[in-house]
Amino acid sequence: MIQFDFNRFGKLAKWSLTNDRSYYVKGFLQVLVILTLIFLAFTTHFFNFTVGGESQVYAPCATIAMIILLVNLIAGPSLMFQSMKGKHDRQVLLMLPASNFEKYIMRYSTWIILLPLYVIAFFGADLIQYLVNVLGGNEYVMFVTTKLIDMENDTMRHLWTNQRTYMMTDFFVSLLWLHSVYALGGTFFRSHKYAALLTTAAVIVLGLLHVWLFGMGDSYDEKNPSDTVDIIWCTFYGILTIVNFWLSYRLFCRNQVIGRFVNL
């Protein structure tokens, strides 16, 4: 069987979107409600957050929204089987007339499909808090989106001014590697409901073990980084990322209806 066929994959995508429609709607509504409550709690001063004696209203809202987005970007692949509710759904997945690679791509794309829905939920929550505050006659009303853009601009300006743009490269490479770890965890653990939690626990344990064995490491000079060290760092984690995705796919191919704690 050909590993990837656009016509066959299109039919698989159509079936998956139809079958998992309730899961996507539920995810959208959950984020919309959570962000709306958080935005209203801070902007209506139900929660009072101060920094240096000055009340901060929109900064916490923008920060929380960024955290939710970042969590979805990193841990999203671990939820690739979240919409499957039992052995029957697993049996149907195995029996679908598509290659394993096509099935894996479709399941992995779950977080990609949810991402624009979360963005729409963010804008919806932002609009709701704006209308509520305007109608309530509150002073200094603005969109959380505006505050978020200002915070991003300040961060980029600080990095460019201090010539530390290399930190952004290392940051994105590290996020990509961590993203691949959660993709591996999503197919390694049999518990689809708690795959993200189990993967997080495994990352923490491995991190503590690394610190215990090798220490924090002080060879990397943040003030005057070496280009060679930076290239080696990015290359090493780039290779680990590819290996993690390859292992994730191989474990997906070993997925069975009845199994133990892990897919081995």
C-alpha positions in Angstrom: 0.0 0.0 0.0 1.3 3.5 -0.9 2.3 5.3 2.3 0.6 8.5 1.4 -2.2 9.3 -1.1 -3.9 12.7 -1.2 -7.3 11.4 -2.2 -7.3 8.7 0.4 -6.0 11.1 3.1 -8.7 13.6 2.2 -11.4 10.9 2.8 -9.7 10.0 6.1 -9.6 13.7 7.1 -13.2 14.1 6.3 -14.2 11.1 8.3 -12.0 12.1 11.3 -13.4 15.7 11.3 -16.9 14.4 11.2 -16.4 11.8 13.8 -14.5 14.1 16.2 -16.6 17.1 15.7 -18.1 17.1 19.2 -14.5 16.9 20.6 -13.4 20.0 18.8 -16.6 21.9 19.7 -16.1 20.9 23.4 -12.5 22.1 23.3 -13.5 25.4 21.8 -16.2 26.1 24.3 -14.0 25.1 27.2 -11.3 27.6 26.3 -13.9 30.3 25.5 -15.5 29.9 28.9 -12.2 29.7 30.8 -10.7 32.7 29.1 -13.9 34.7 29.5 -14.1 34.1 33.2 -10.4 34.9 33.7 -10.6 38.1 31.6 -13.7 39.3 33.5 -12.2 38.4 36.9 -9.2 40.6 36.3 -10.7 43.4 34.3 -13.6 43.9 36.7 -11.2 43.9 39.6 -12.6 40.7 41.2 -9.0 39.7 41.3 -6.6 42.5 42.2 -3.1 41.9 40.8 -0.5 44.6 41.6 3.2 45.0 40.7 5.2 47.5 42.6 2.1 49.0 44.1 0.5 49.5 40.7 -2.6 47.6 39.7 -2.1 45.4 36.6 -5.4 44.4 34.9 -4.6 43.3 31.4 -1.1 42.0 31.8 -2.2 38.9 33.7 -4.9 38.2 31.1 -2.4 38.4 28.3 0.1 36.2 30.2 -2.5 33.5 31.0 -3.6 33.5 27.3 0.0 33.0 26.2 0.5 30.2 28.6 -2.6 28.4 27.4 -1.4 28.8 23.8 2.1 27.6 24.7 0.8 24.6 26.5 -1.2 23.6 23.4 1.8 24.1 21.2 4.0 21.9 23.4 1.7 19.3 24.8 -0.8 19.1 22.0 0.5 16.0 20.3 0.1 14.0 23.5 -3.7 14.5 23.0 -3.8 12.8 19.6 -6.0 10.0 20.9 -8.0 12.1 23.4 -11.2 12.0 21.3 -11.1 8.2 21.2 -13.4 6.9 24.0 -12.8 3.2 24.1 -11.8 -0.1 22.4 -14.4 0.4 19.7 -12.9 3.6 18.5 -9.5 2.0 18.5 -10.7 -0.9 16.5 -12.3 1.4 13.9 -9.0 3.3 13.6 -7.1 0.1 12.9 -9.6 -1.0 10.3 -9.8 2.3 8.4 -8.7 1.9 4.7 -5.6 4.1 5.0 -1.9 3.6 5.6 -0.4 3.9 9.1 1.4 7.0 8.1 -1.8 8.7 7.0 -3.5 7.7 10.2 -0.6 9.0 12.3 -0.6 12.4 10.4 -4.3 12.8 11.0 -4.1 11.9 14.7 -1.1 14.2 15.1 -3.0 17.0 13.4 -5.5 17.1 16.3 -3.7 19.9 18.1 -3.3 21.8 14.8 -7.0 21.7 14.2 -7.6 22.9 17.8 -5.1 25.7 17.6 -7.2 28.1 15.3 -10.3 27.2 17.4 -8.4 28.3 20.5 -7.4 31.5 18.8 -11.0 32.3 17.9 -12.0 31.5 21.5 -9.4 34.0 22.7 -10.7 36.8 20.4 -14.3 35.9 21.5 -13.4 36.1 25.2 -11.5 39.3 24.5 -14.5 40.9 22.8 -16.9 39.8 25.6 -14.7 41.4 28.3 -14.4 44.6 26.3 -18.2 44.9 25.8 -18.9 44.1 29.5 -16.4 46.7 30.7 -17.6 49.3 28.3 -21.2 48.7 29.2 -20.2 48.7 32.9 -18.6 52.1 32.6 -15.2 50.9 33.8 -12.2 53.2 33.2 -9.2 52.3 31.1 -10.9 49.7 28.9 -8.8 48.0 26.2 -8.5 44.7 24.4 -6.3 42.0 25.8 -5.0 41.6 22.3 -3.5 45.1 22.4 -1.7 44.4 25.7 -0.4 41.1 24.3 1.0 42.8 21.2 2.7 45.4 23.4 4.2 42.8 25.6 5.6 40.9 22.6 7.0 44.1 21.1 8.8 44.9 24.4 10.3 41.5 24.6 11.6 41.5 21.1 13.0 45.1 21.5 14.8 44.0 24.7 16.3 41.0 22.9 17.5 43.1 20.0 18.8 45.8 22.2 20.9 43.4 24.3 22.0 41.4 21.2 20.5 38.2 22.7 18.5 37.0 19.7 20.3 33.7 19.9 18.2 33.0 23.0 15.1 33.0 20.7 16.7 30.4 18.4 17.6 28.2 21.4 14.2 28.7 22.9 12.3 27.6 19.7 14.6 24.6 19.2 14.0 23.5 22.8 10.3 23.9 22.4 10.3 21.8 19.2 12.3 19.1 21.0 9.8 19.2 24.0 7.0 19.1 21.4 8.4 15.9 20.0 8.7 14.4 23.5 5.0 14.9 24.0 4.3 13.3 20.6 6.4 10.3 21.7 4.5 10.2 25.1 1.2 10.3 23.3 1.9 7.0 21.5 4.1 5.5 24.2 1.5 5.5 27.1 -1.6 3.4 26.7 -3.6 5.8 28.9 -4.8 8.3 26.3 -6.6 10.3 28.9 -3.5 10.9 31.0 -0.8 10.8 28.3 0.0 14.5 28.8 0.3 14.2 32.6 2.4 11.0 32.4 4.7 12.6 29.8 5.1 15.7 32.0 6.0 13.5 35.0 8.5 11.6 32.9 10.1 14.8 31.7 10.4 16.1 35.2 12.0 12.9 36.4 14.5 12.8 33.6 15.3 16.4 34.2 16.0 15.9 37.8 18.1 12.8 37.0 20.1 14.8 34.5 20.8 17.5 37.1 21.8 14.9 39.7 24.2 13.2 37.3 25.7 16.1 35.4 24.7 19.2 37.4 23.3 22.4 35.9 26.2 22.9 33.6 28.1 26.2 33.4 30.0 25.8 30.1 27.4 27.8 28.2 28.1 31.5 28.6 24.8 33.5 28.2 26.6 36.9 28.1 29.0 35.9 25.3 27.8 32.7 23.7 30.0 30.7 21.3 28.6 30.3 17.8 30.0 26.8 17.7 28.4 25.7 21.0 25.1 27.2 19.9 25.2 25.3 16.5 26.1 22.1 18.3 23.3 22.6 20.8 20.7 23.3 18.1 21.9 20.4 15.9 21.9 17.9 18.8 18.3 18.8 19.9 17.3 18.8 16.2 18.5 15.2 15.8 16.7 14.3 19.1 13.5 15.8 17.7 13.7 13.7 14.6 14.4 10.6 16.6 11.4 11.3 18.9 9.0 11.7 16.0 10.3 8.5 14.4 9.9 6.5 17.6 6.4 8.0 18.0 5.4 6.8 14.6 6.9 3.3 15.2 5.0 3.0 18.4 1.8 4.2 16.7 2.2 1.3 14.2 2.4 -1.1 17.1 -0.8 0.3 18.6 -3.2 -2.5 19.6 -6.8 -2.7 20.8 -5.7 -4.6 24.0 -2.4 -3.7 25.6 -0.6 -3.0 28.8 0.5 0.2 30.4 2.7 1.2 27.4 2.8 0.3 23.7 5.8 -2.0 23.7 
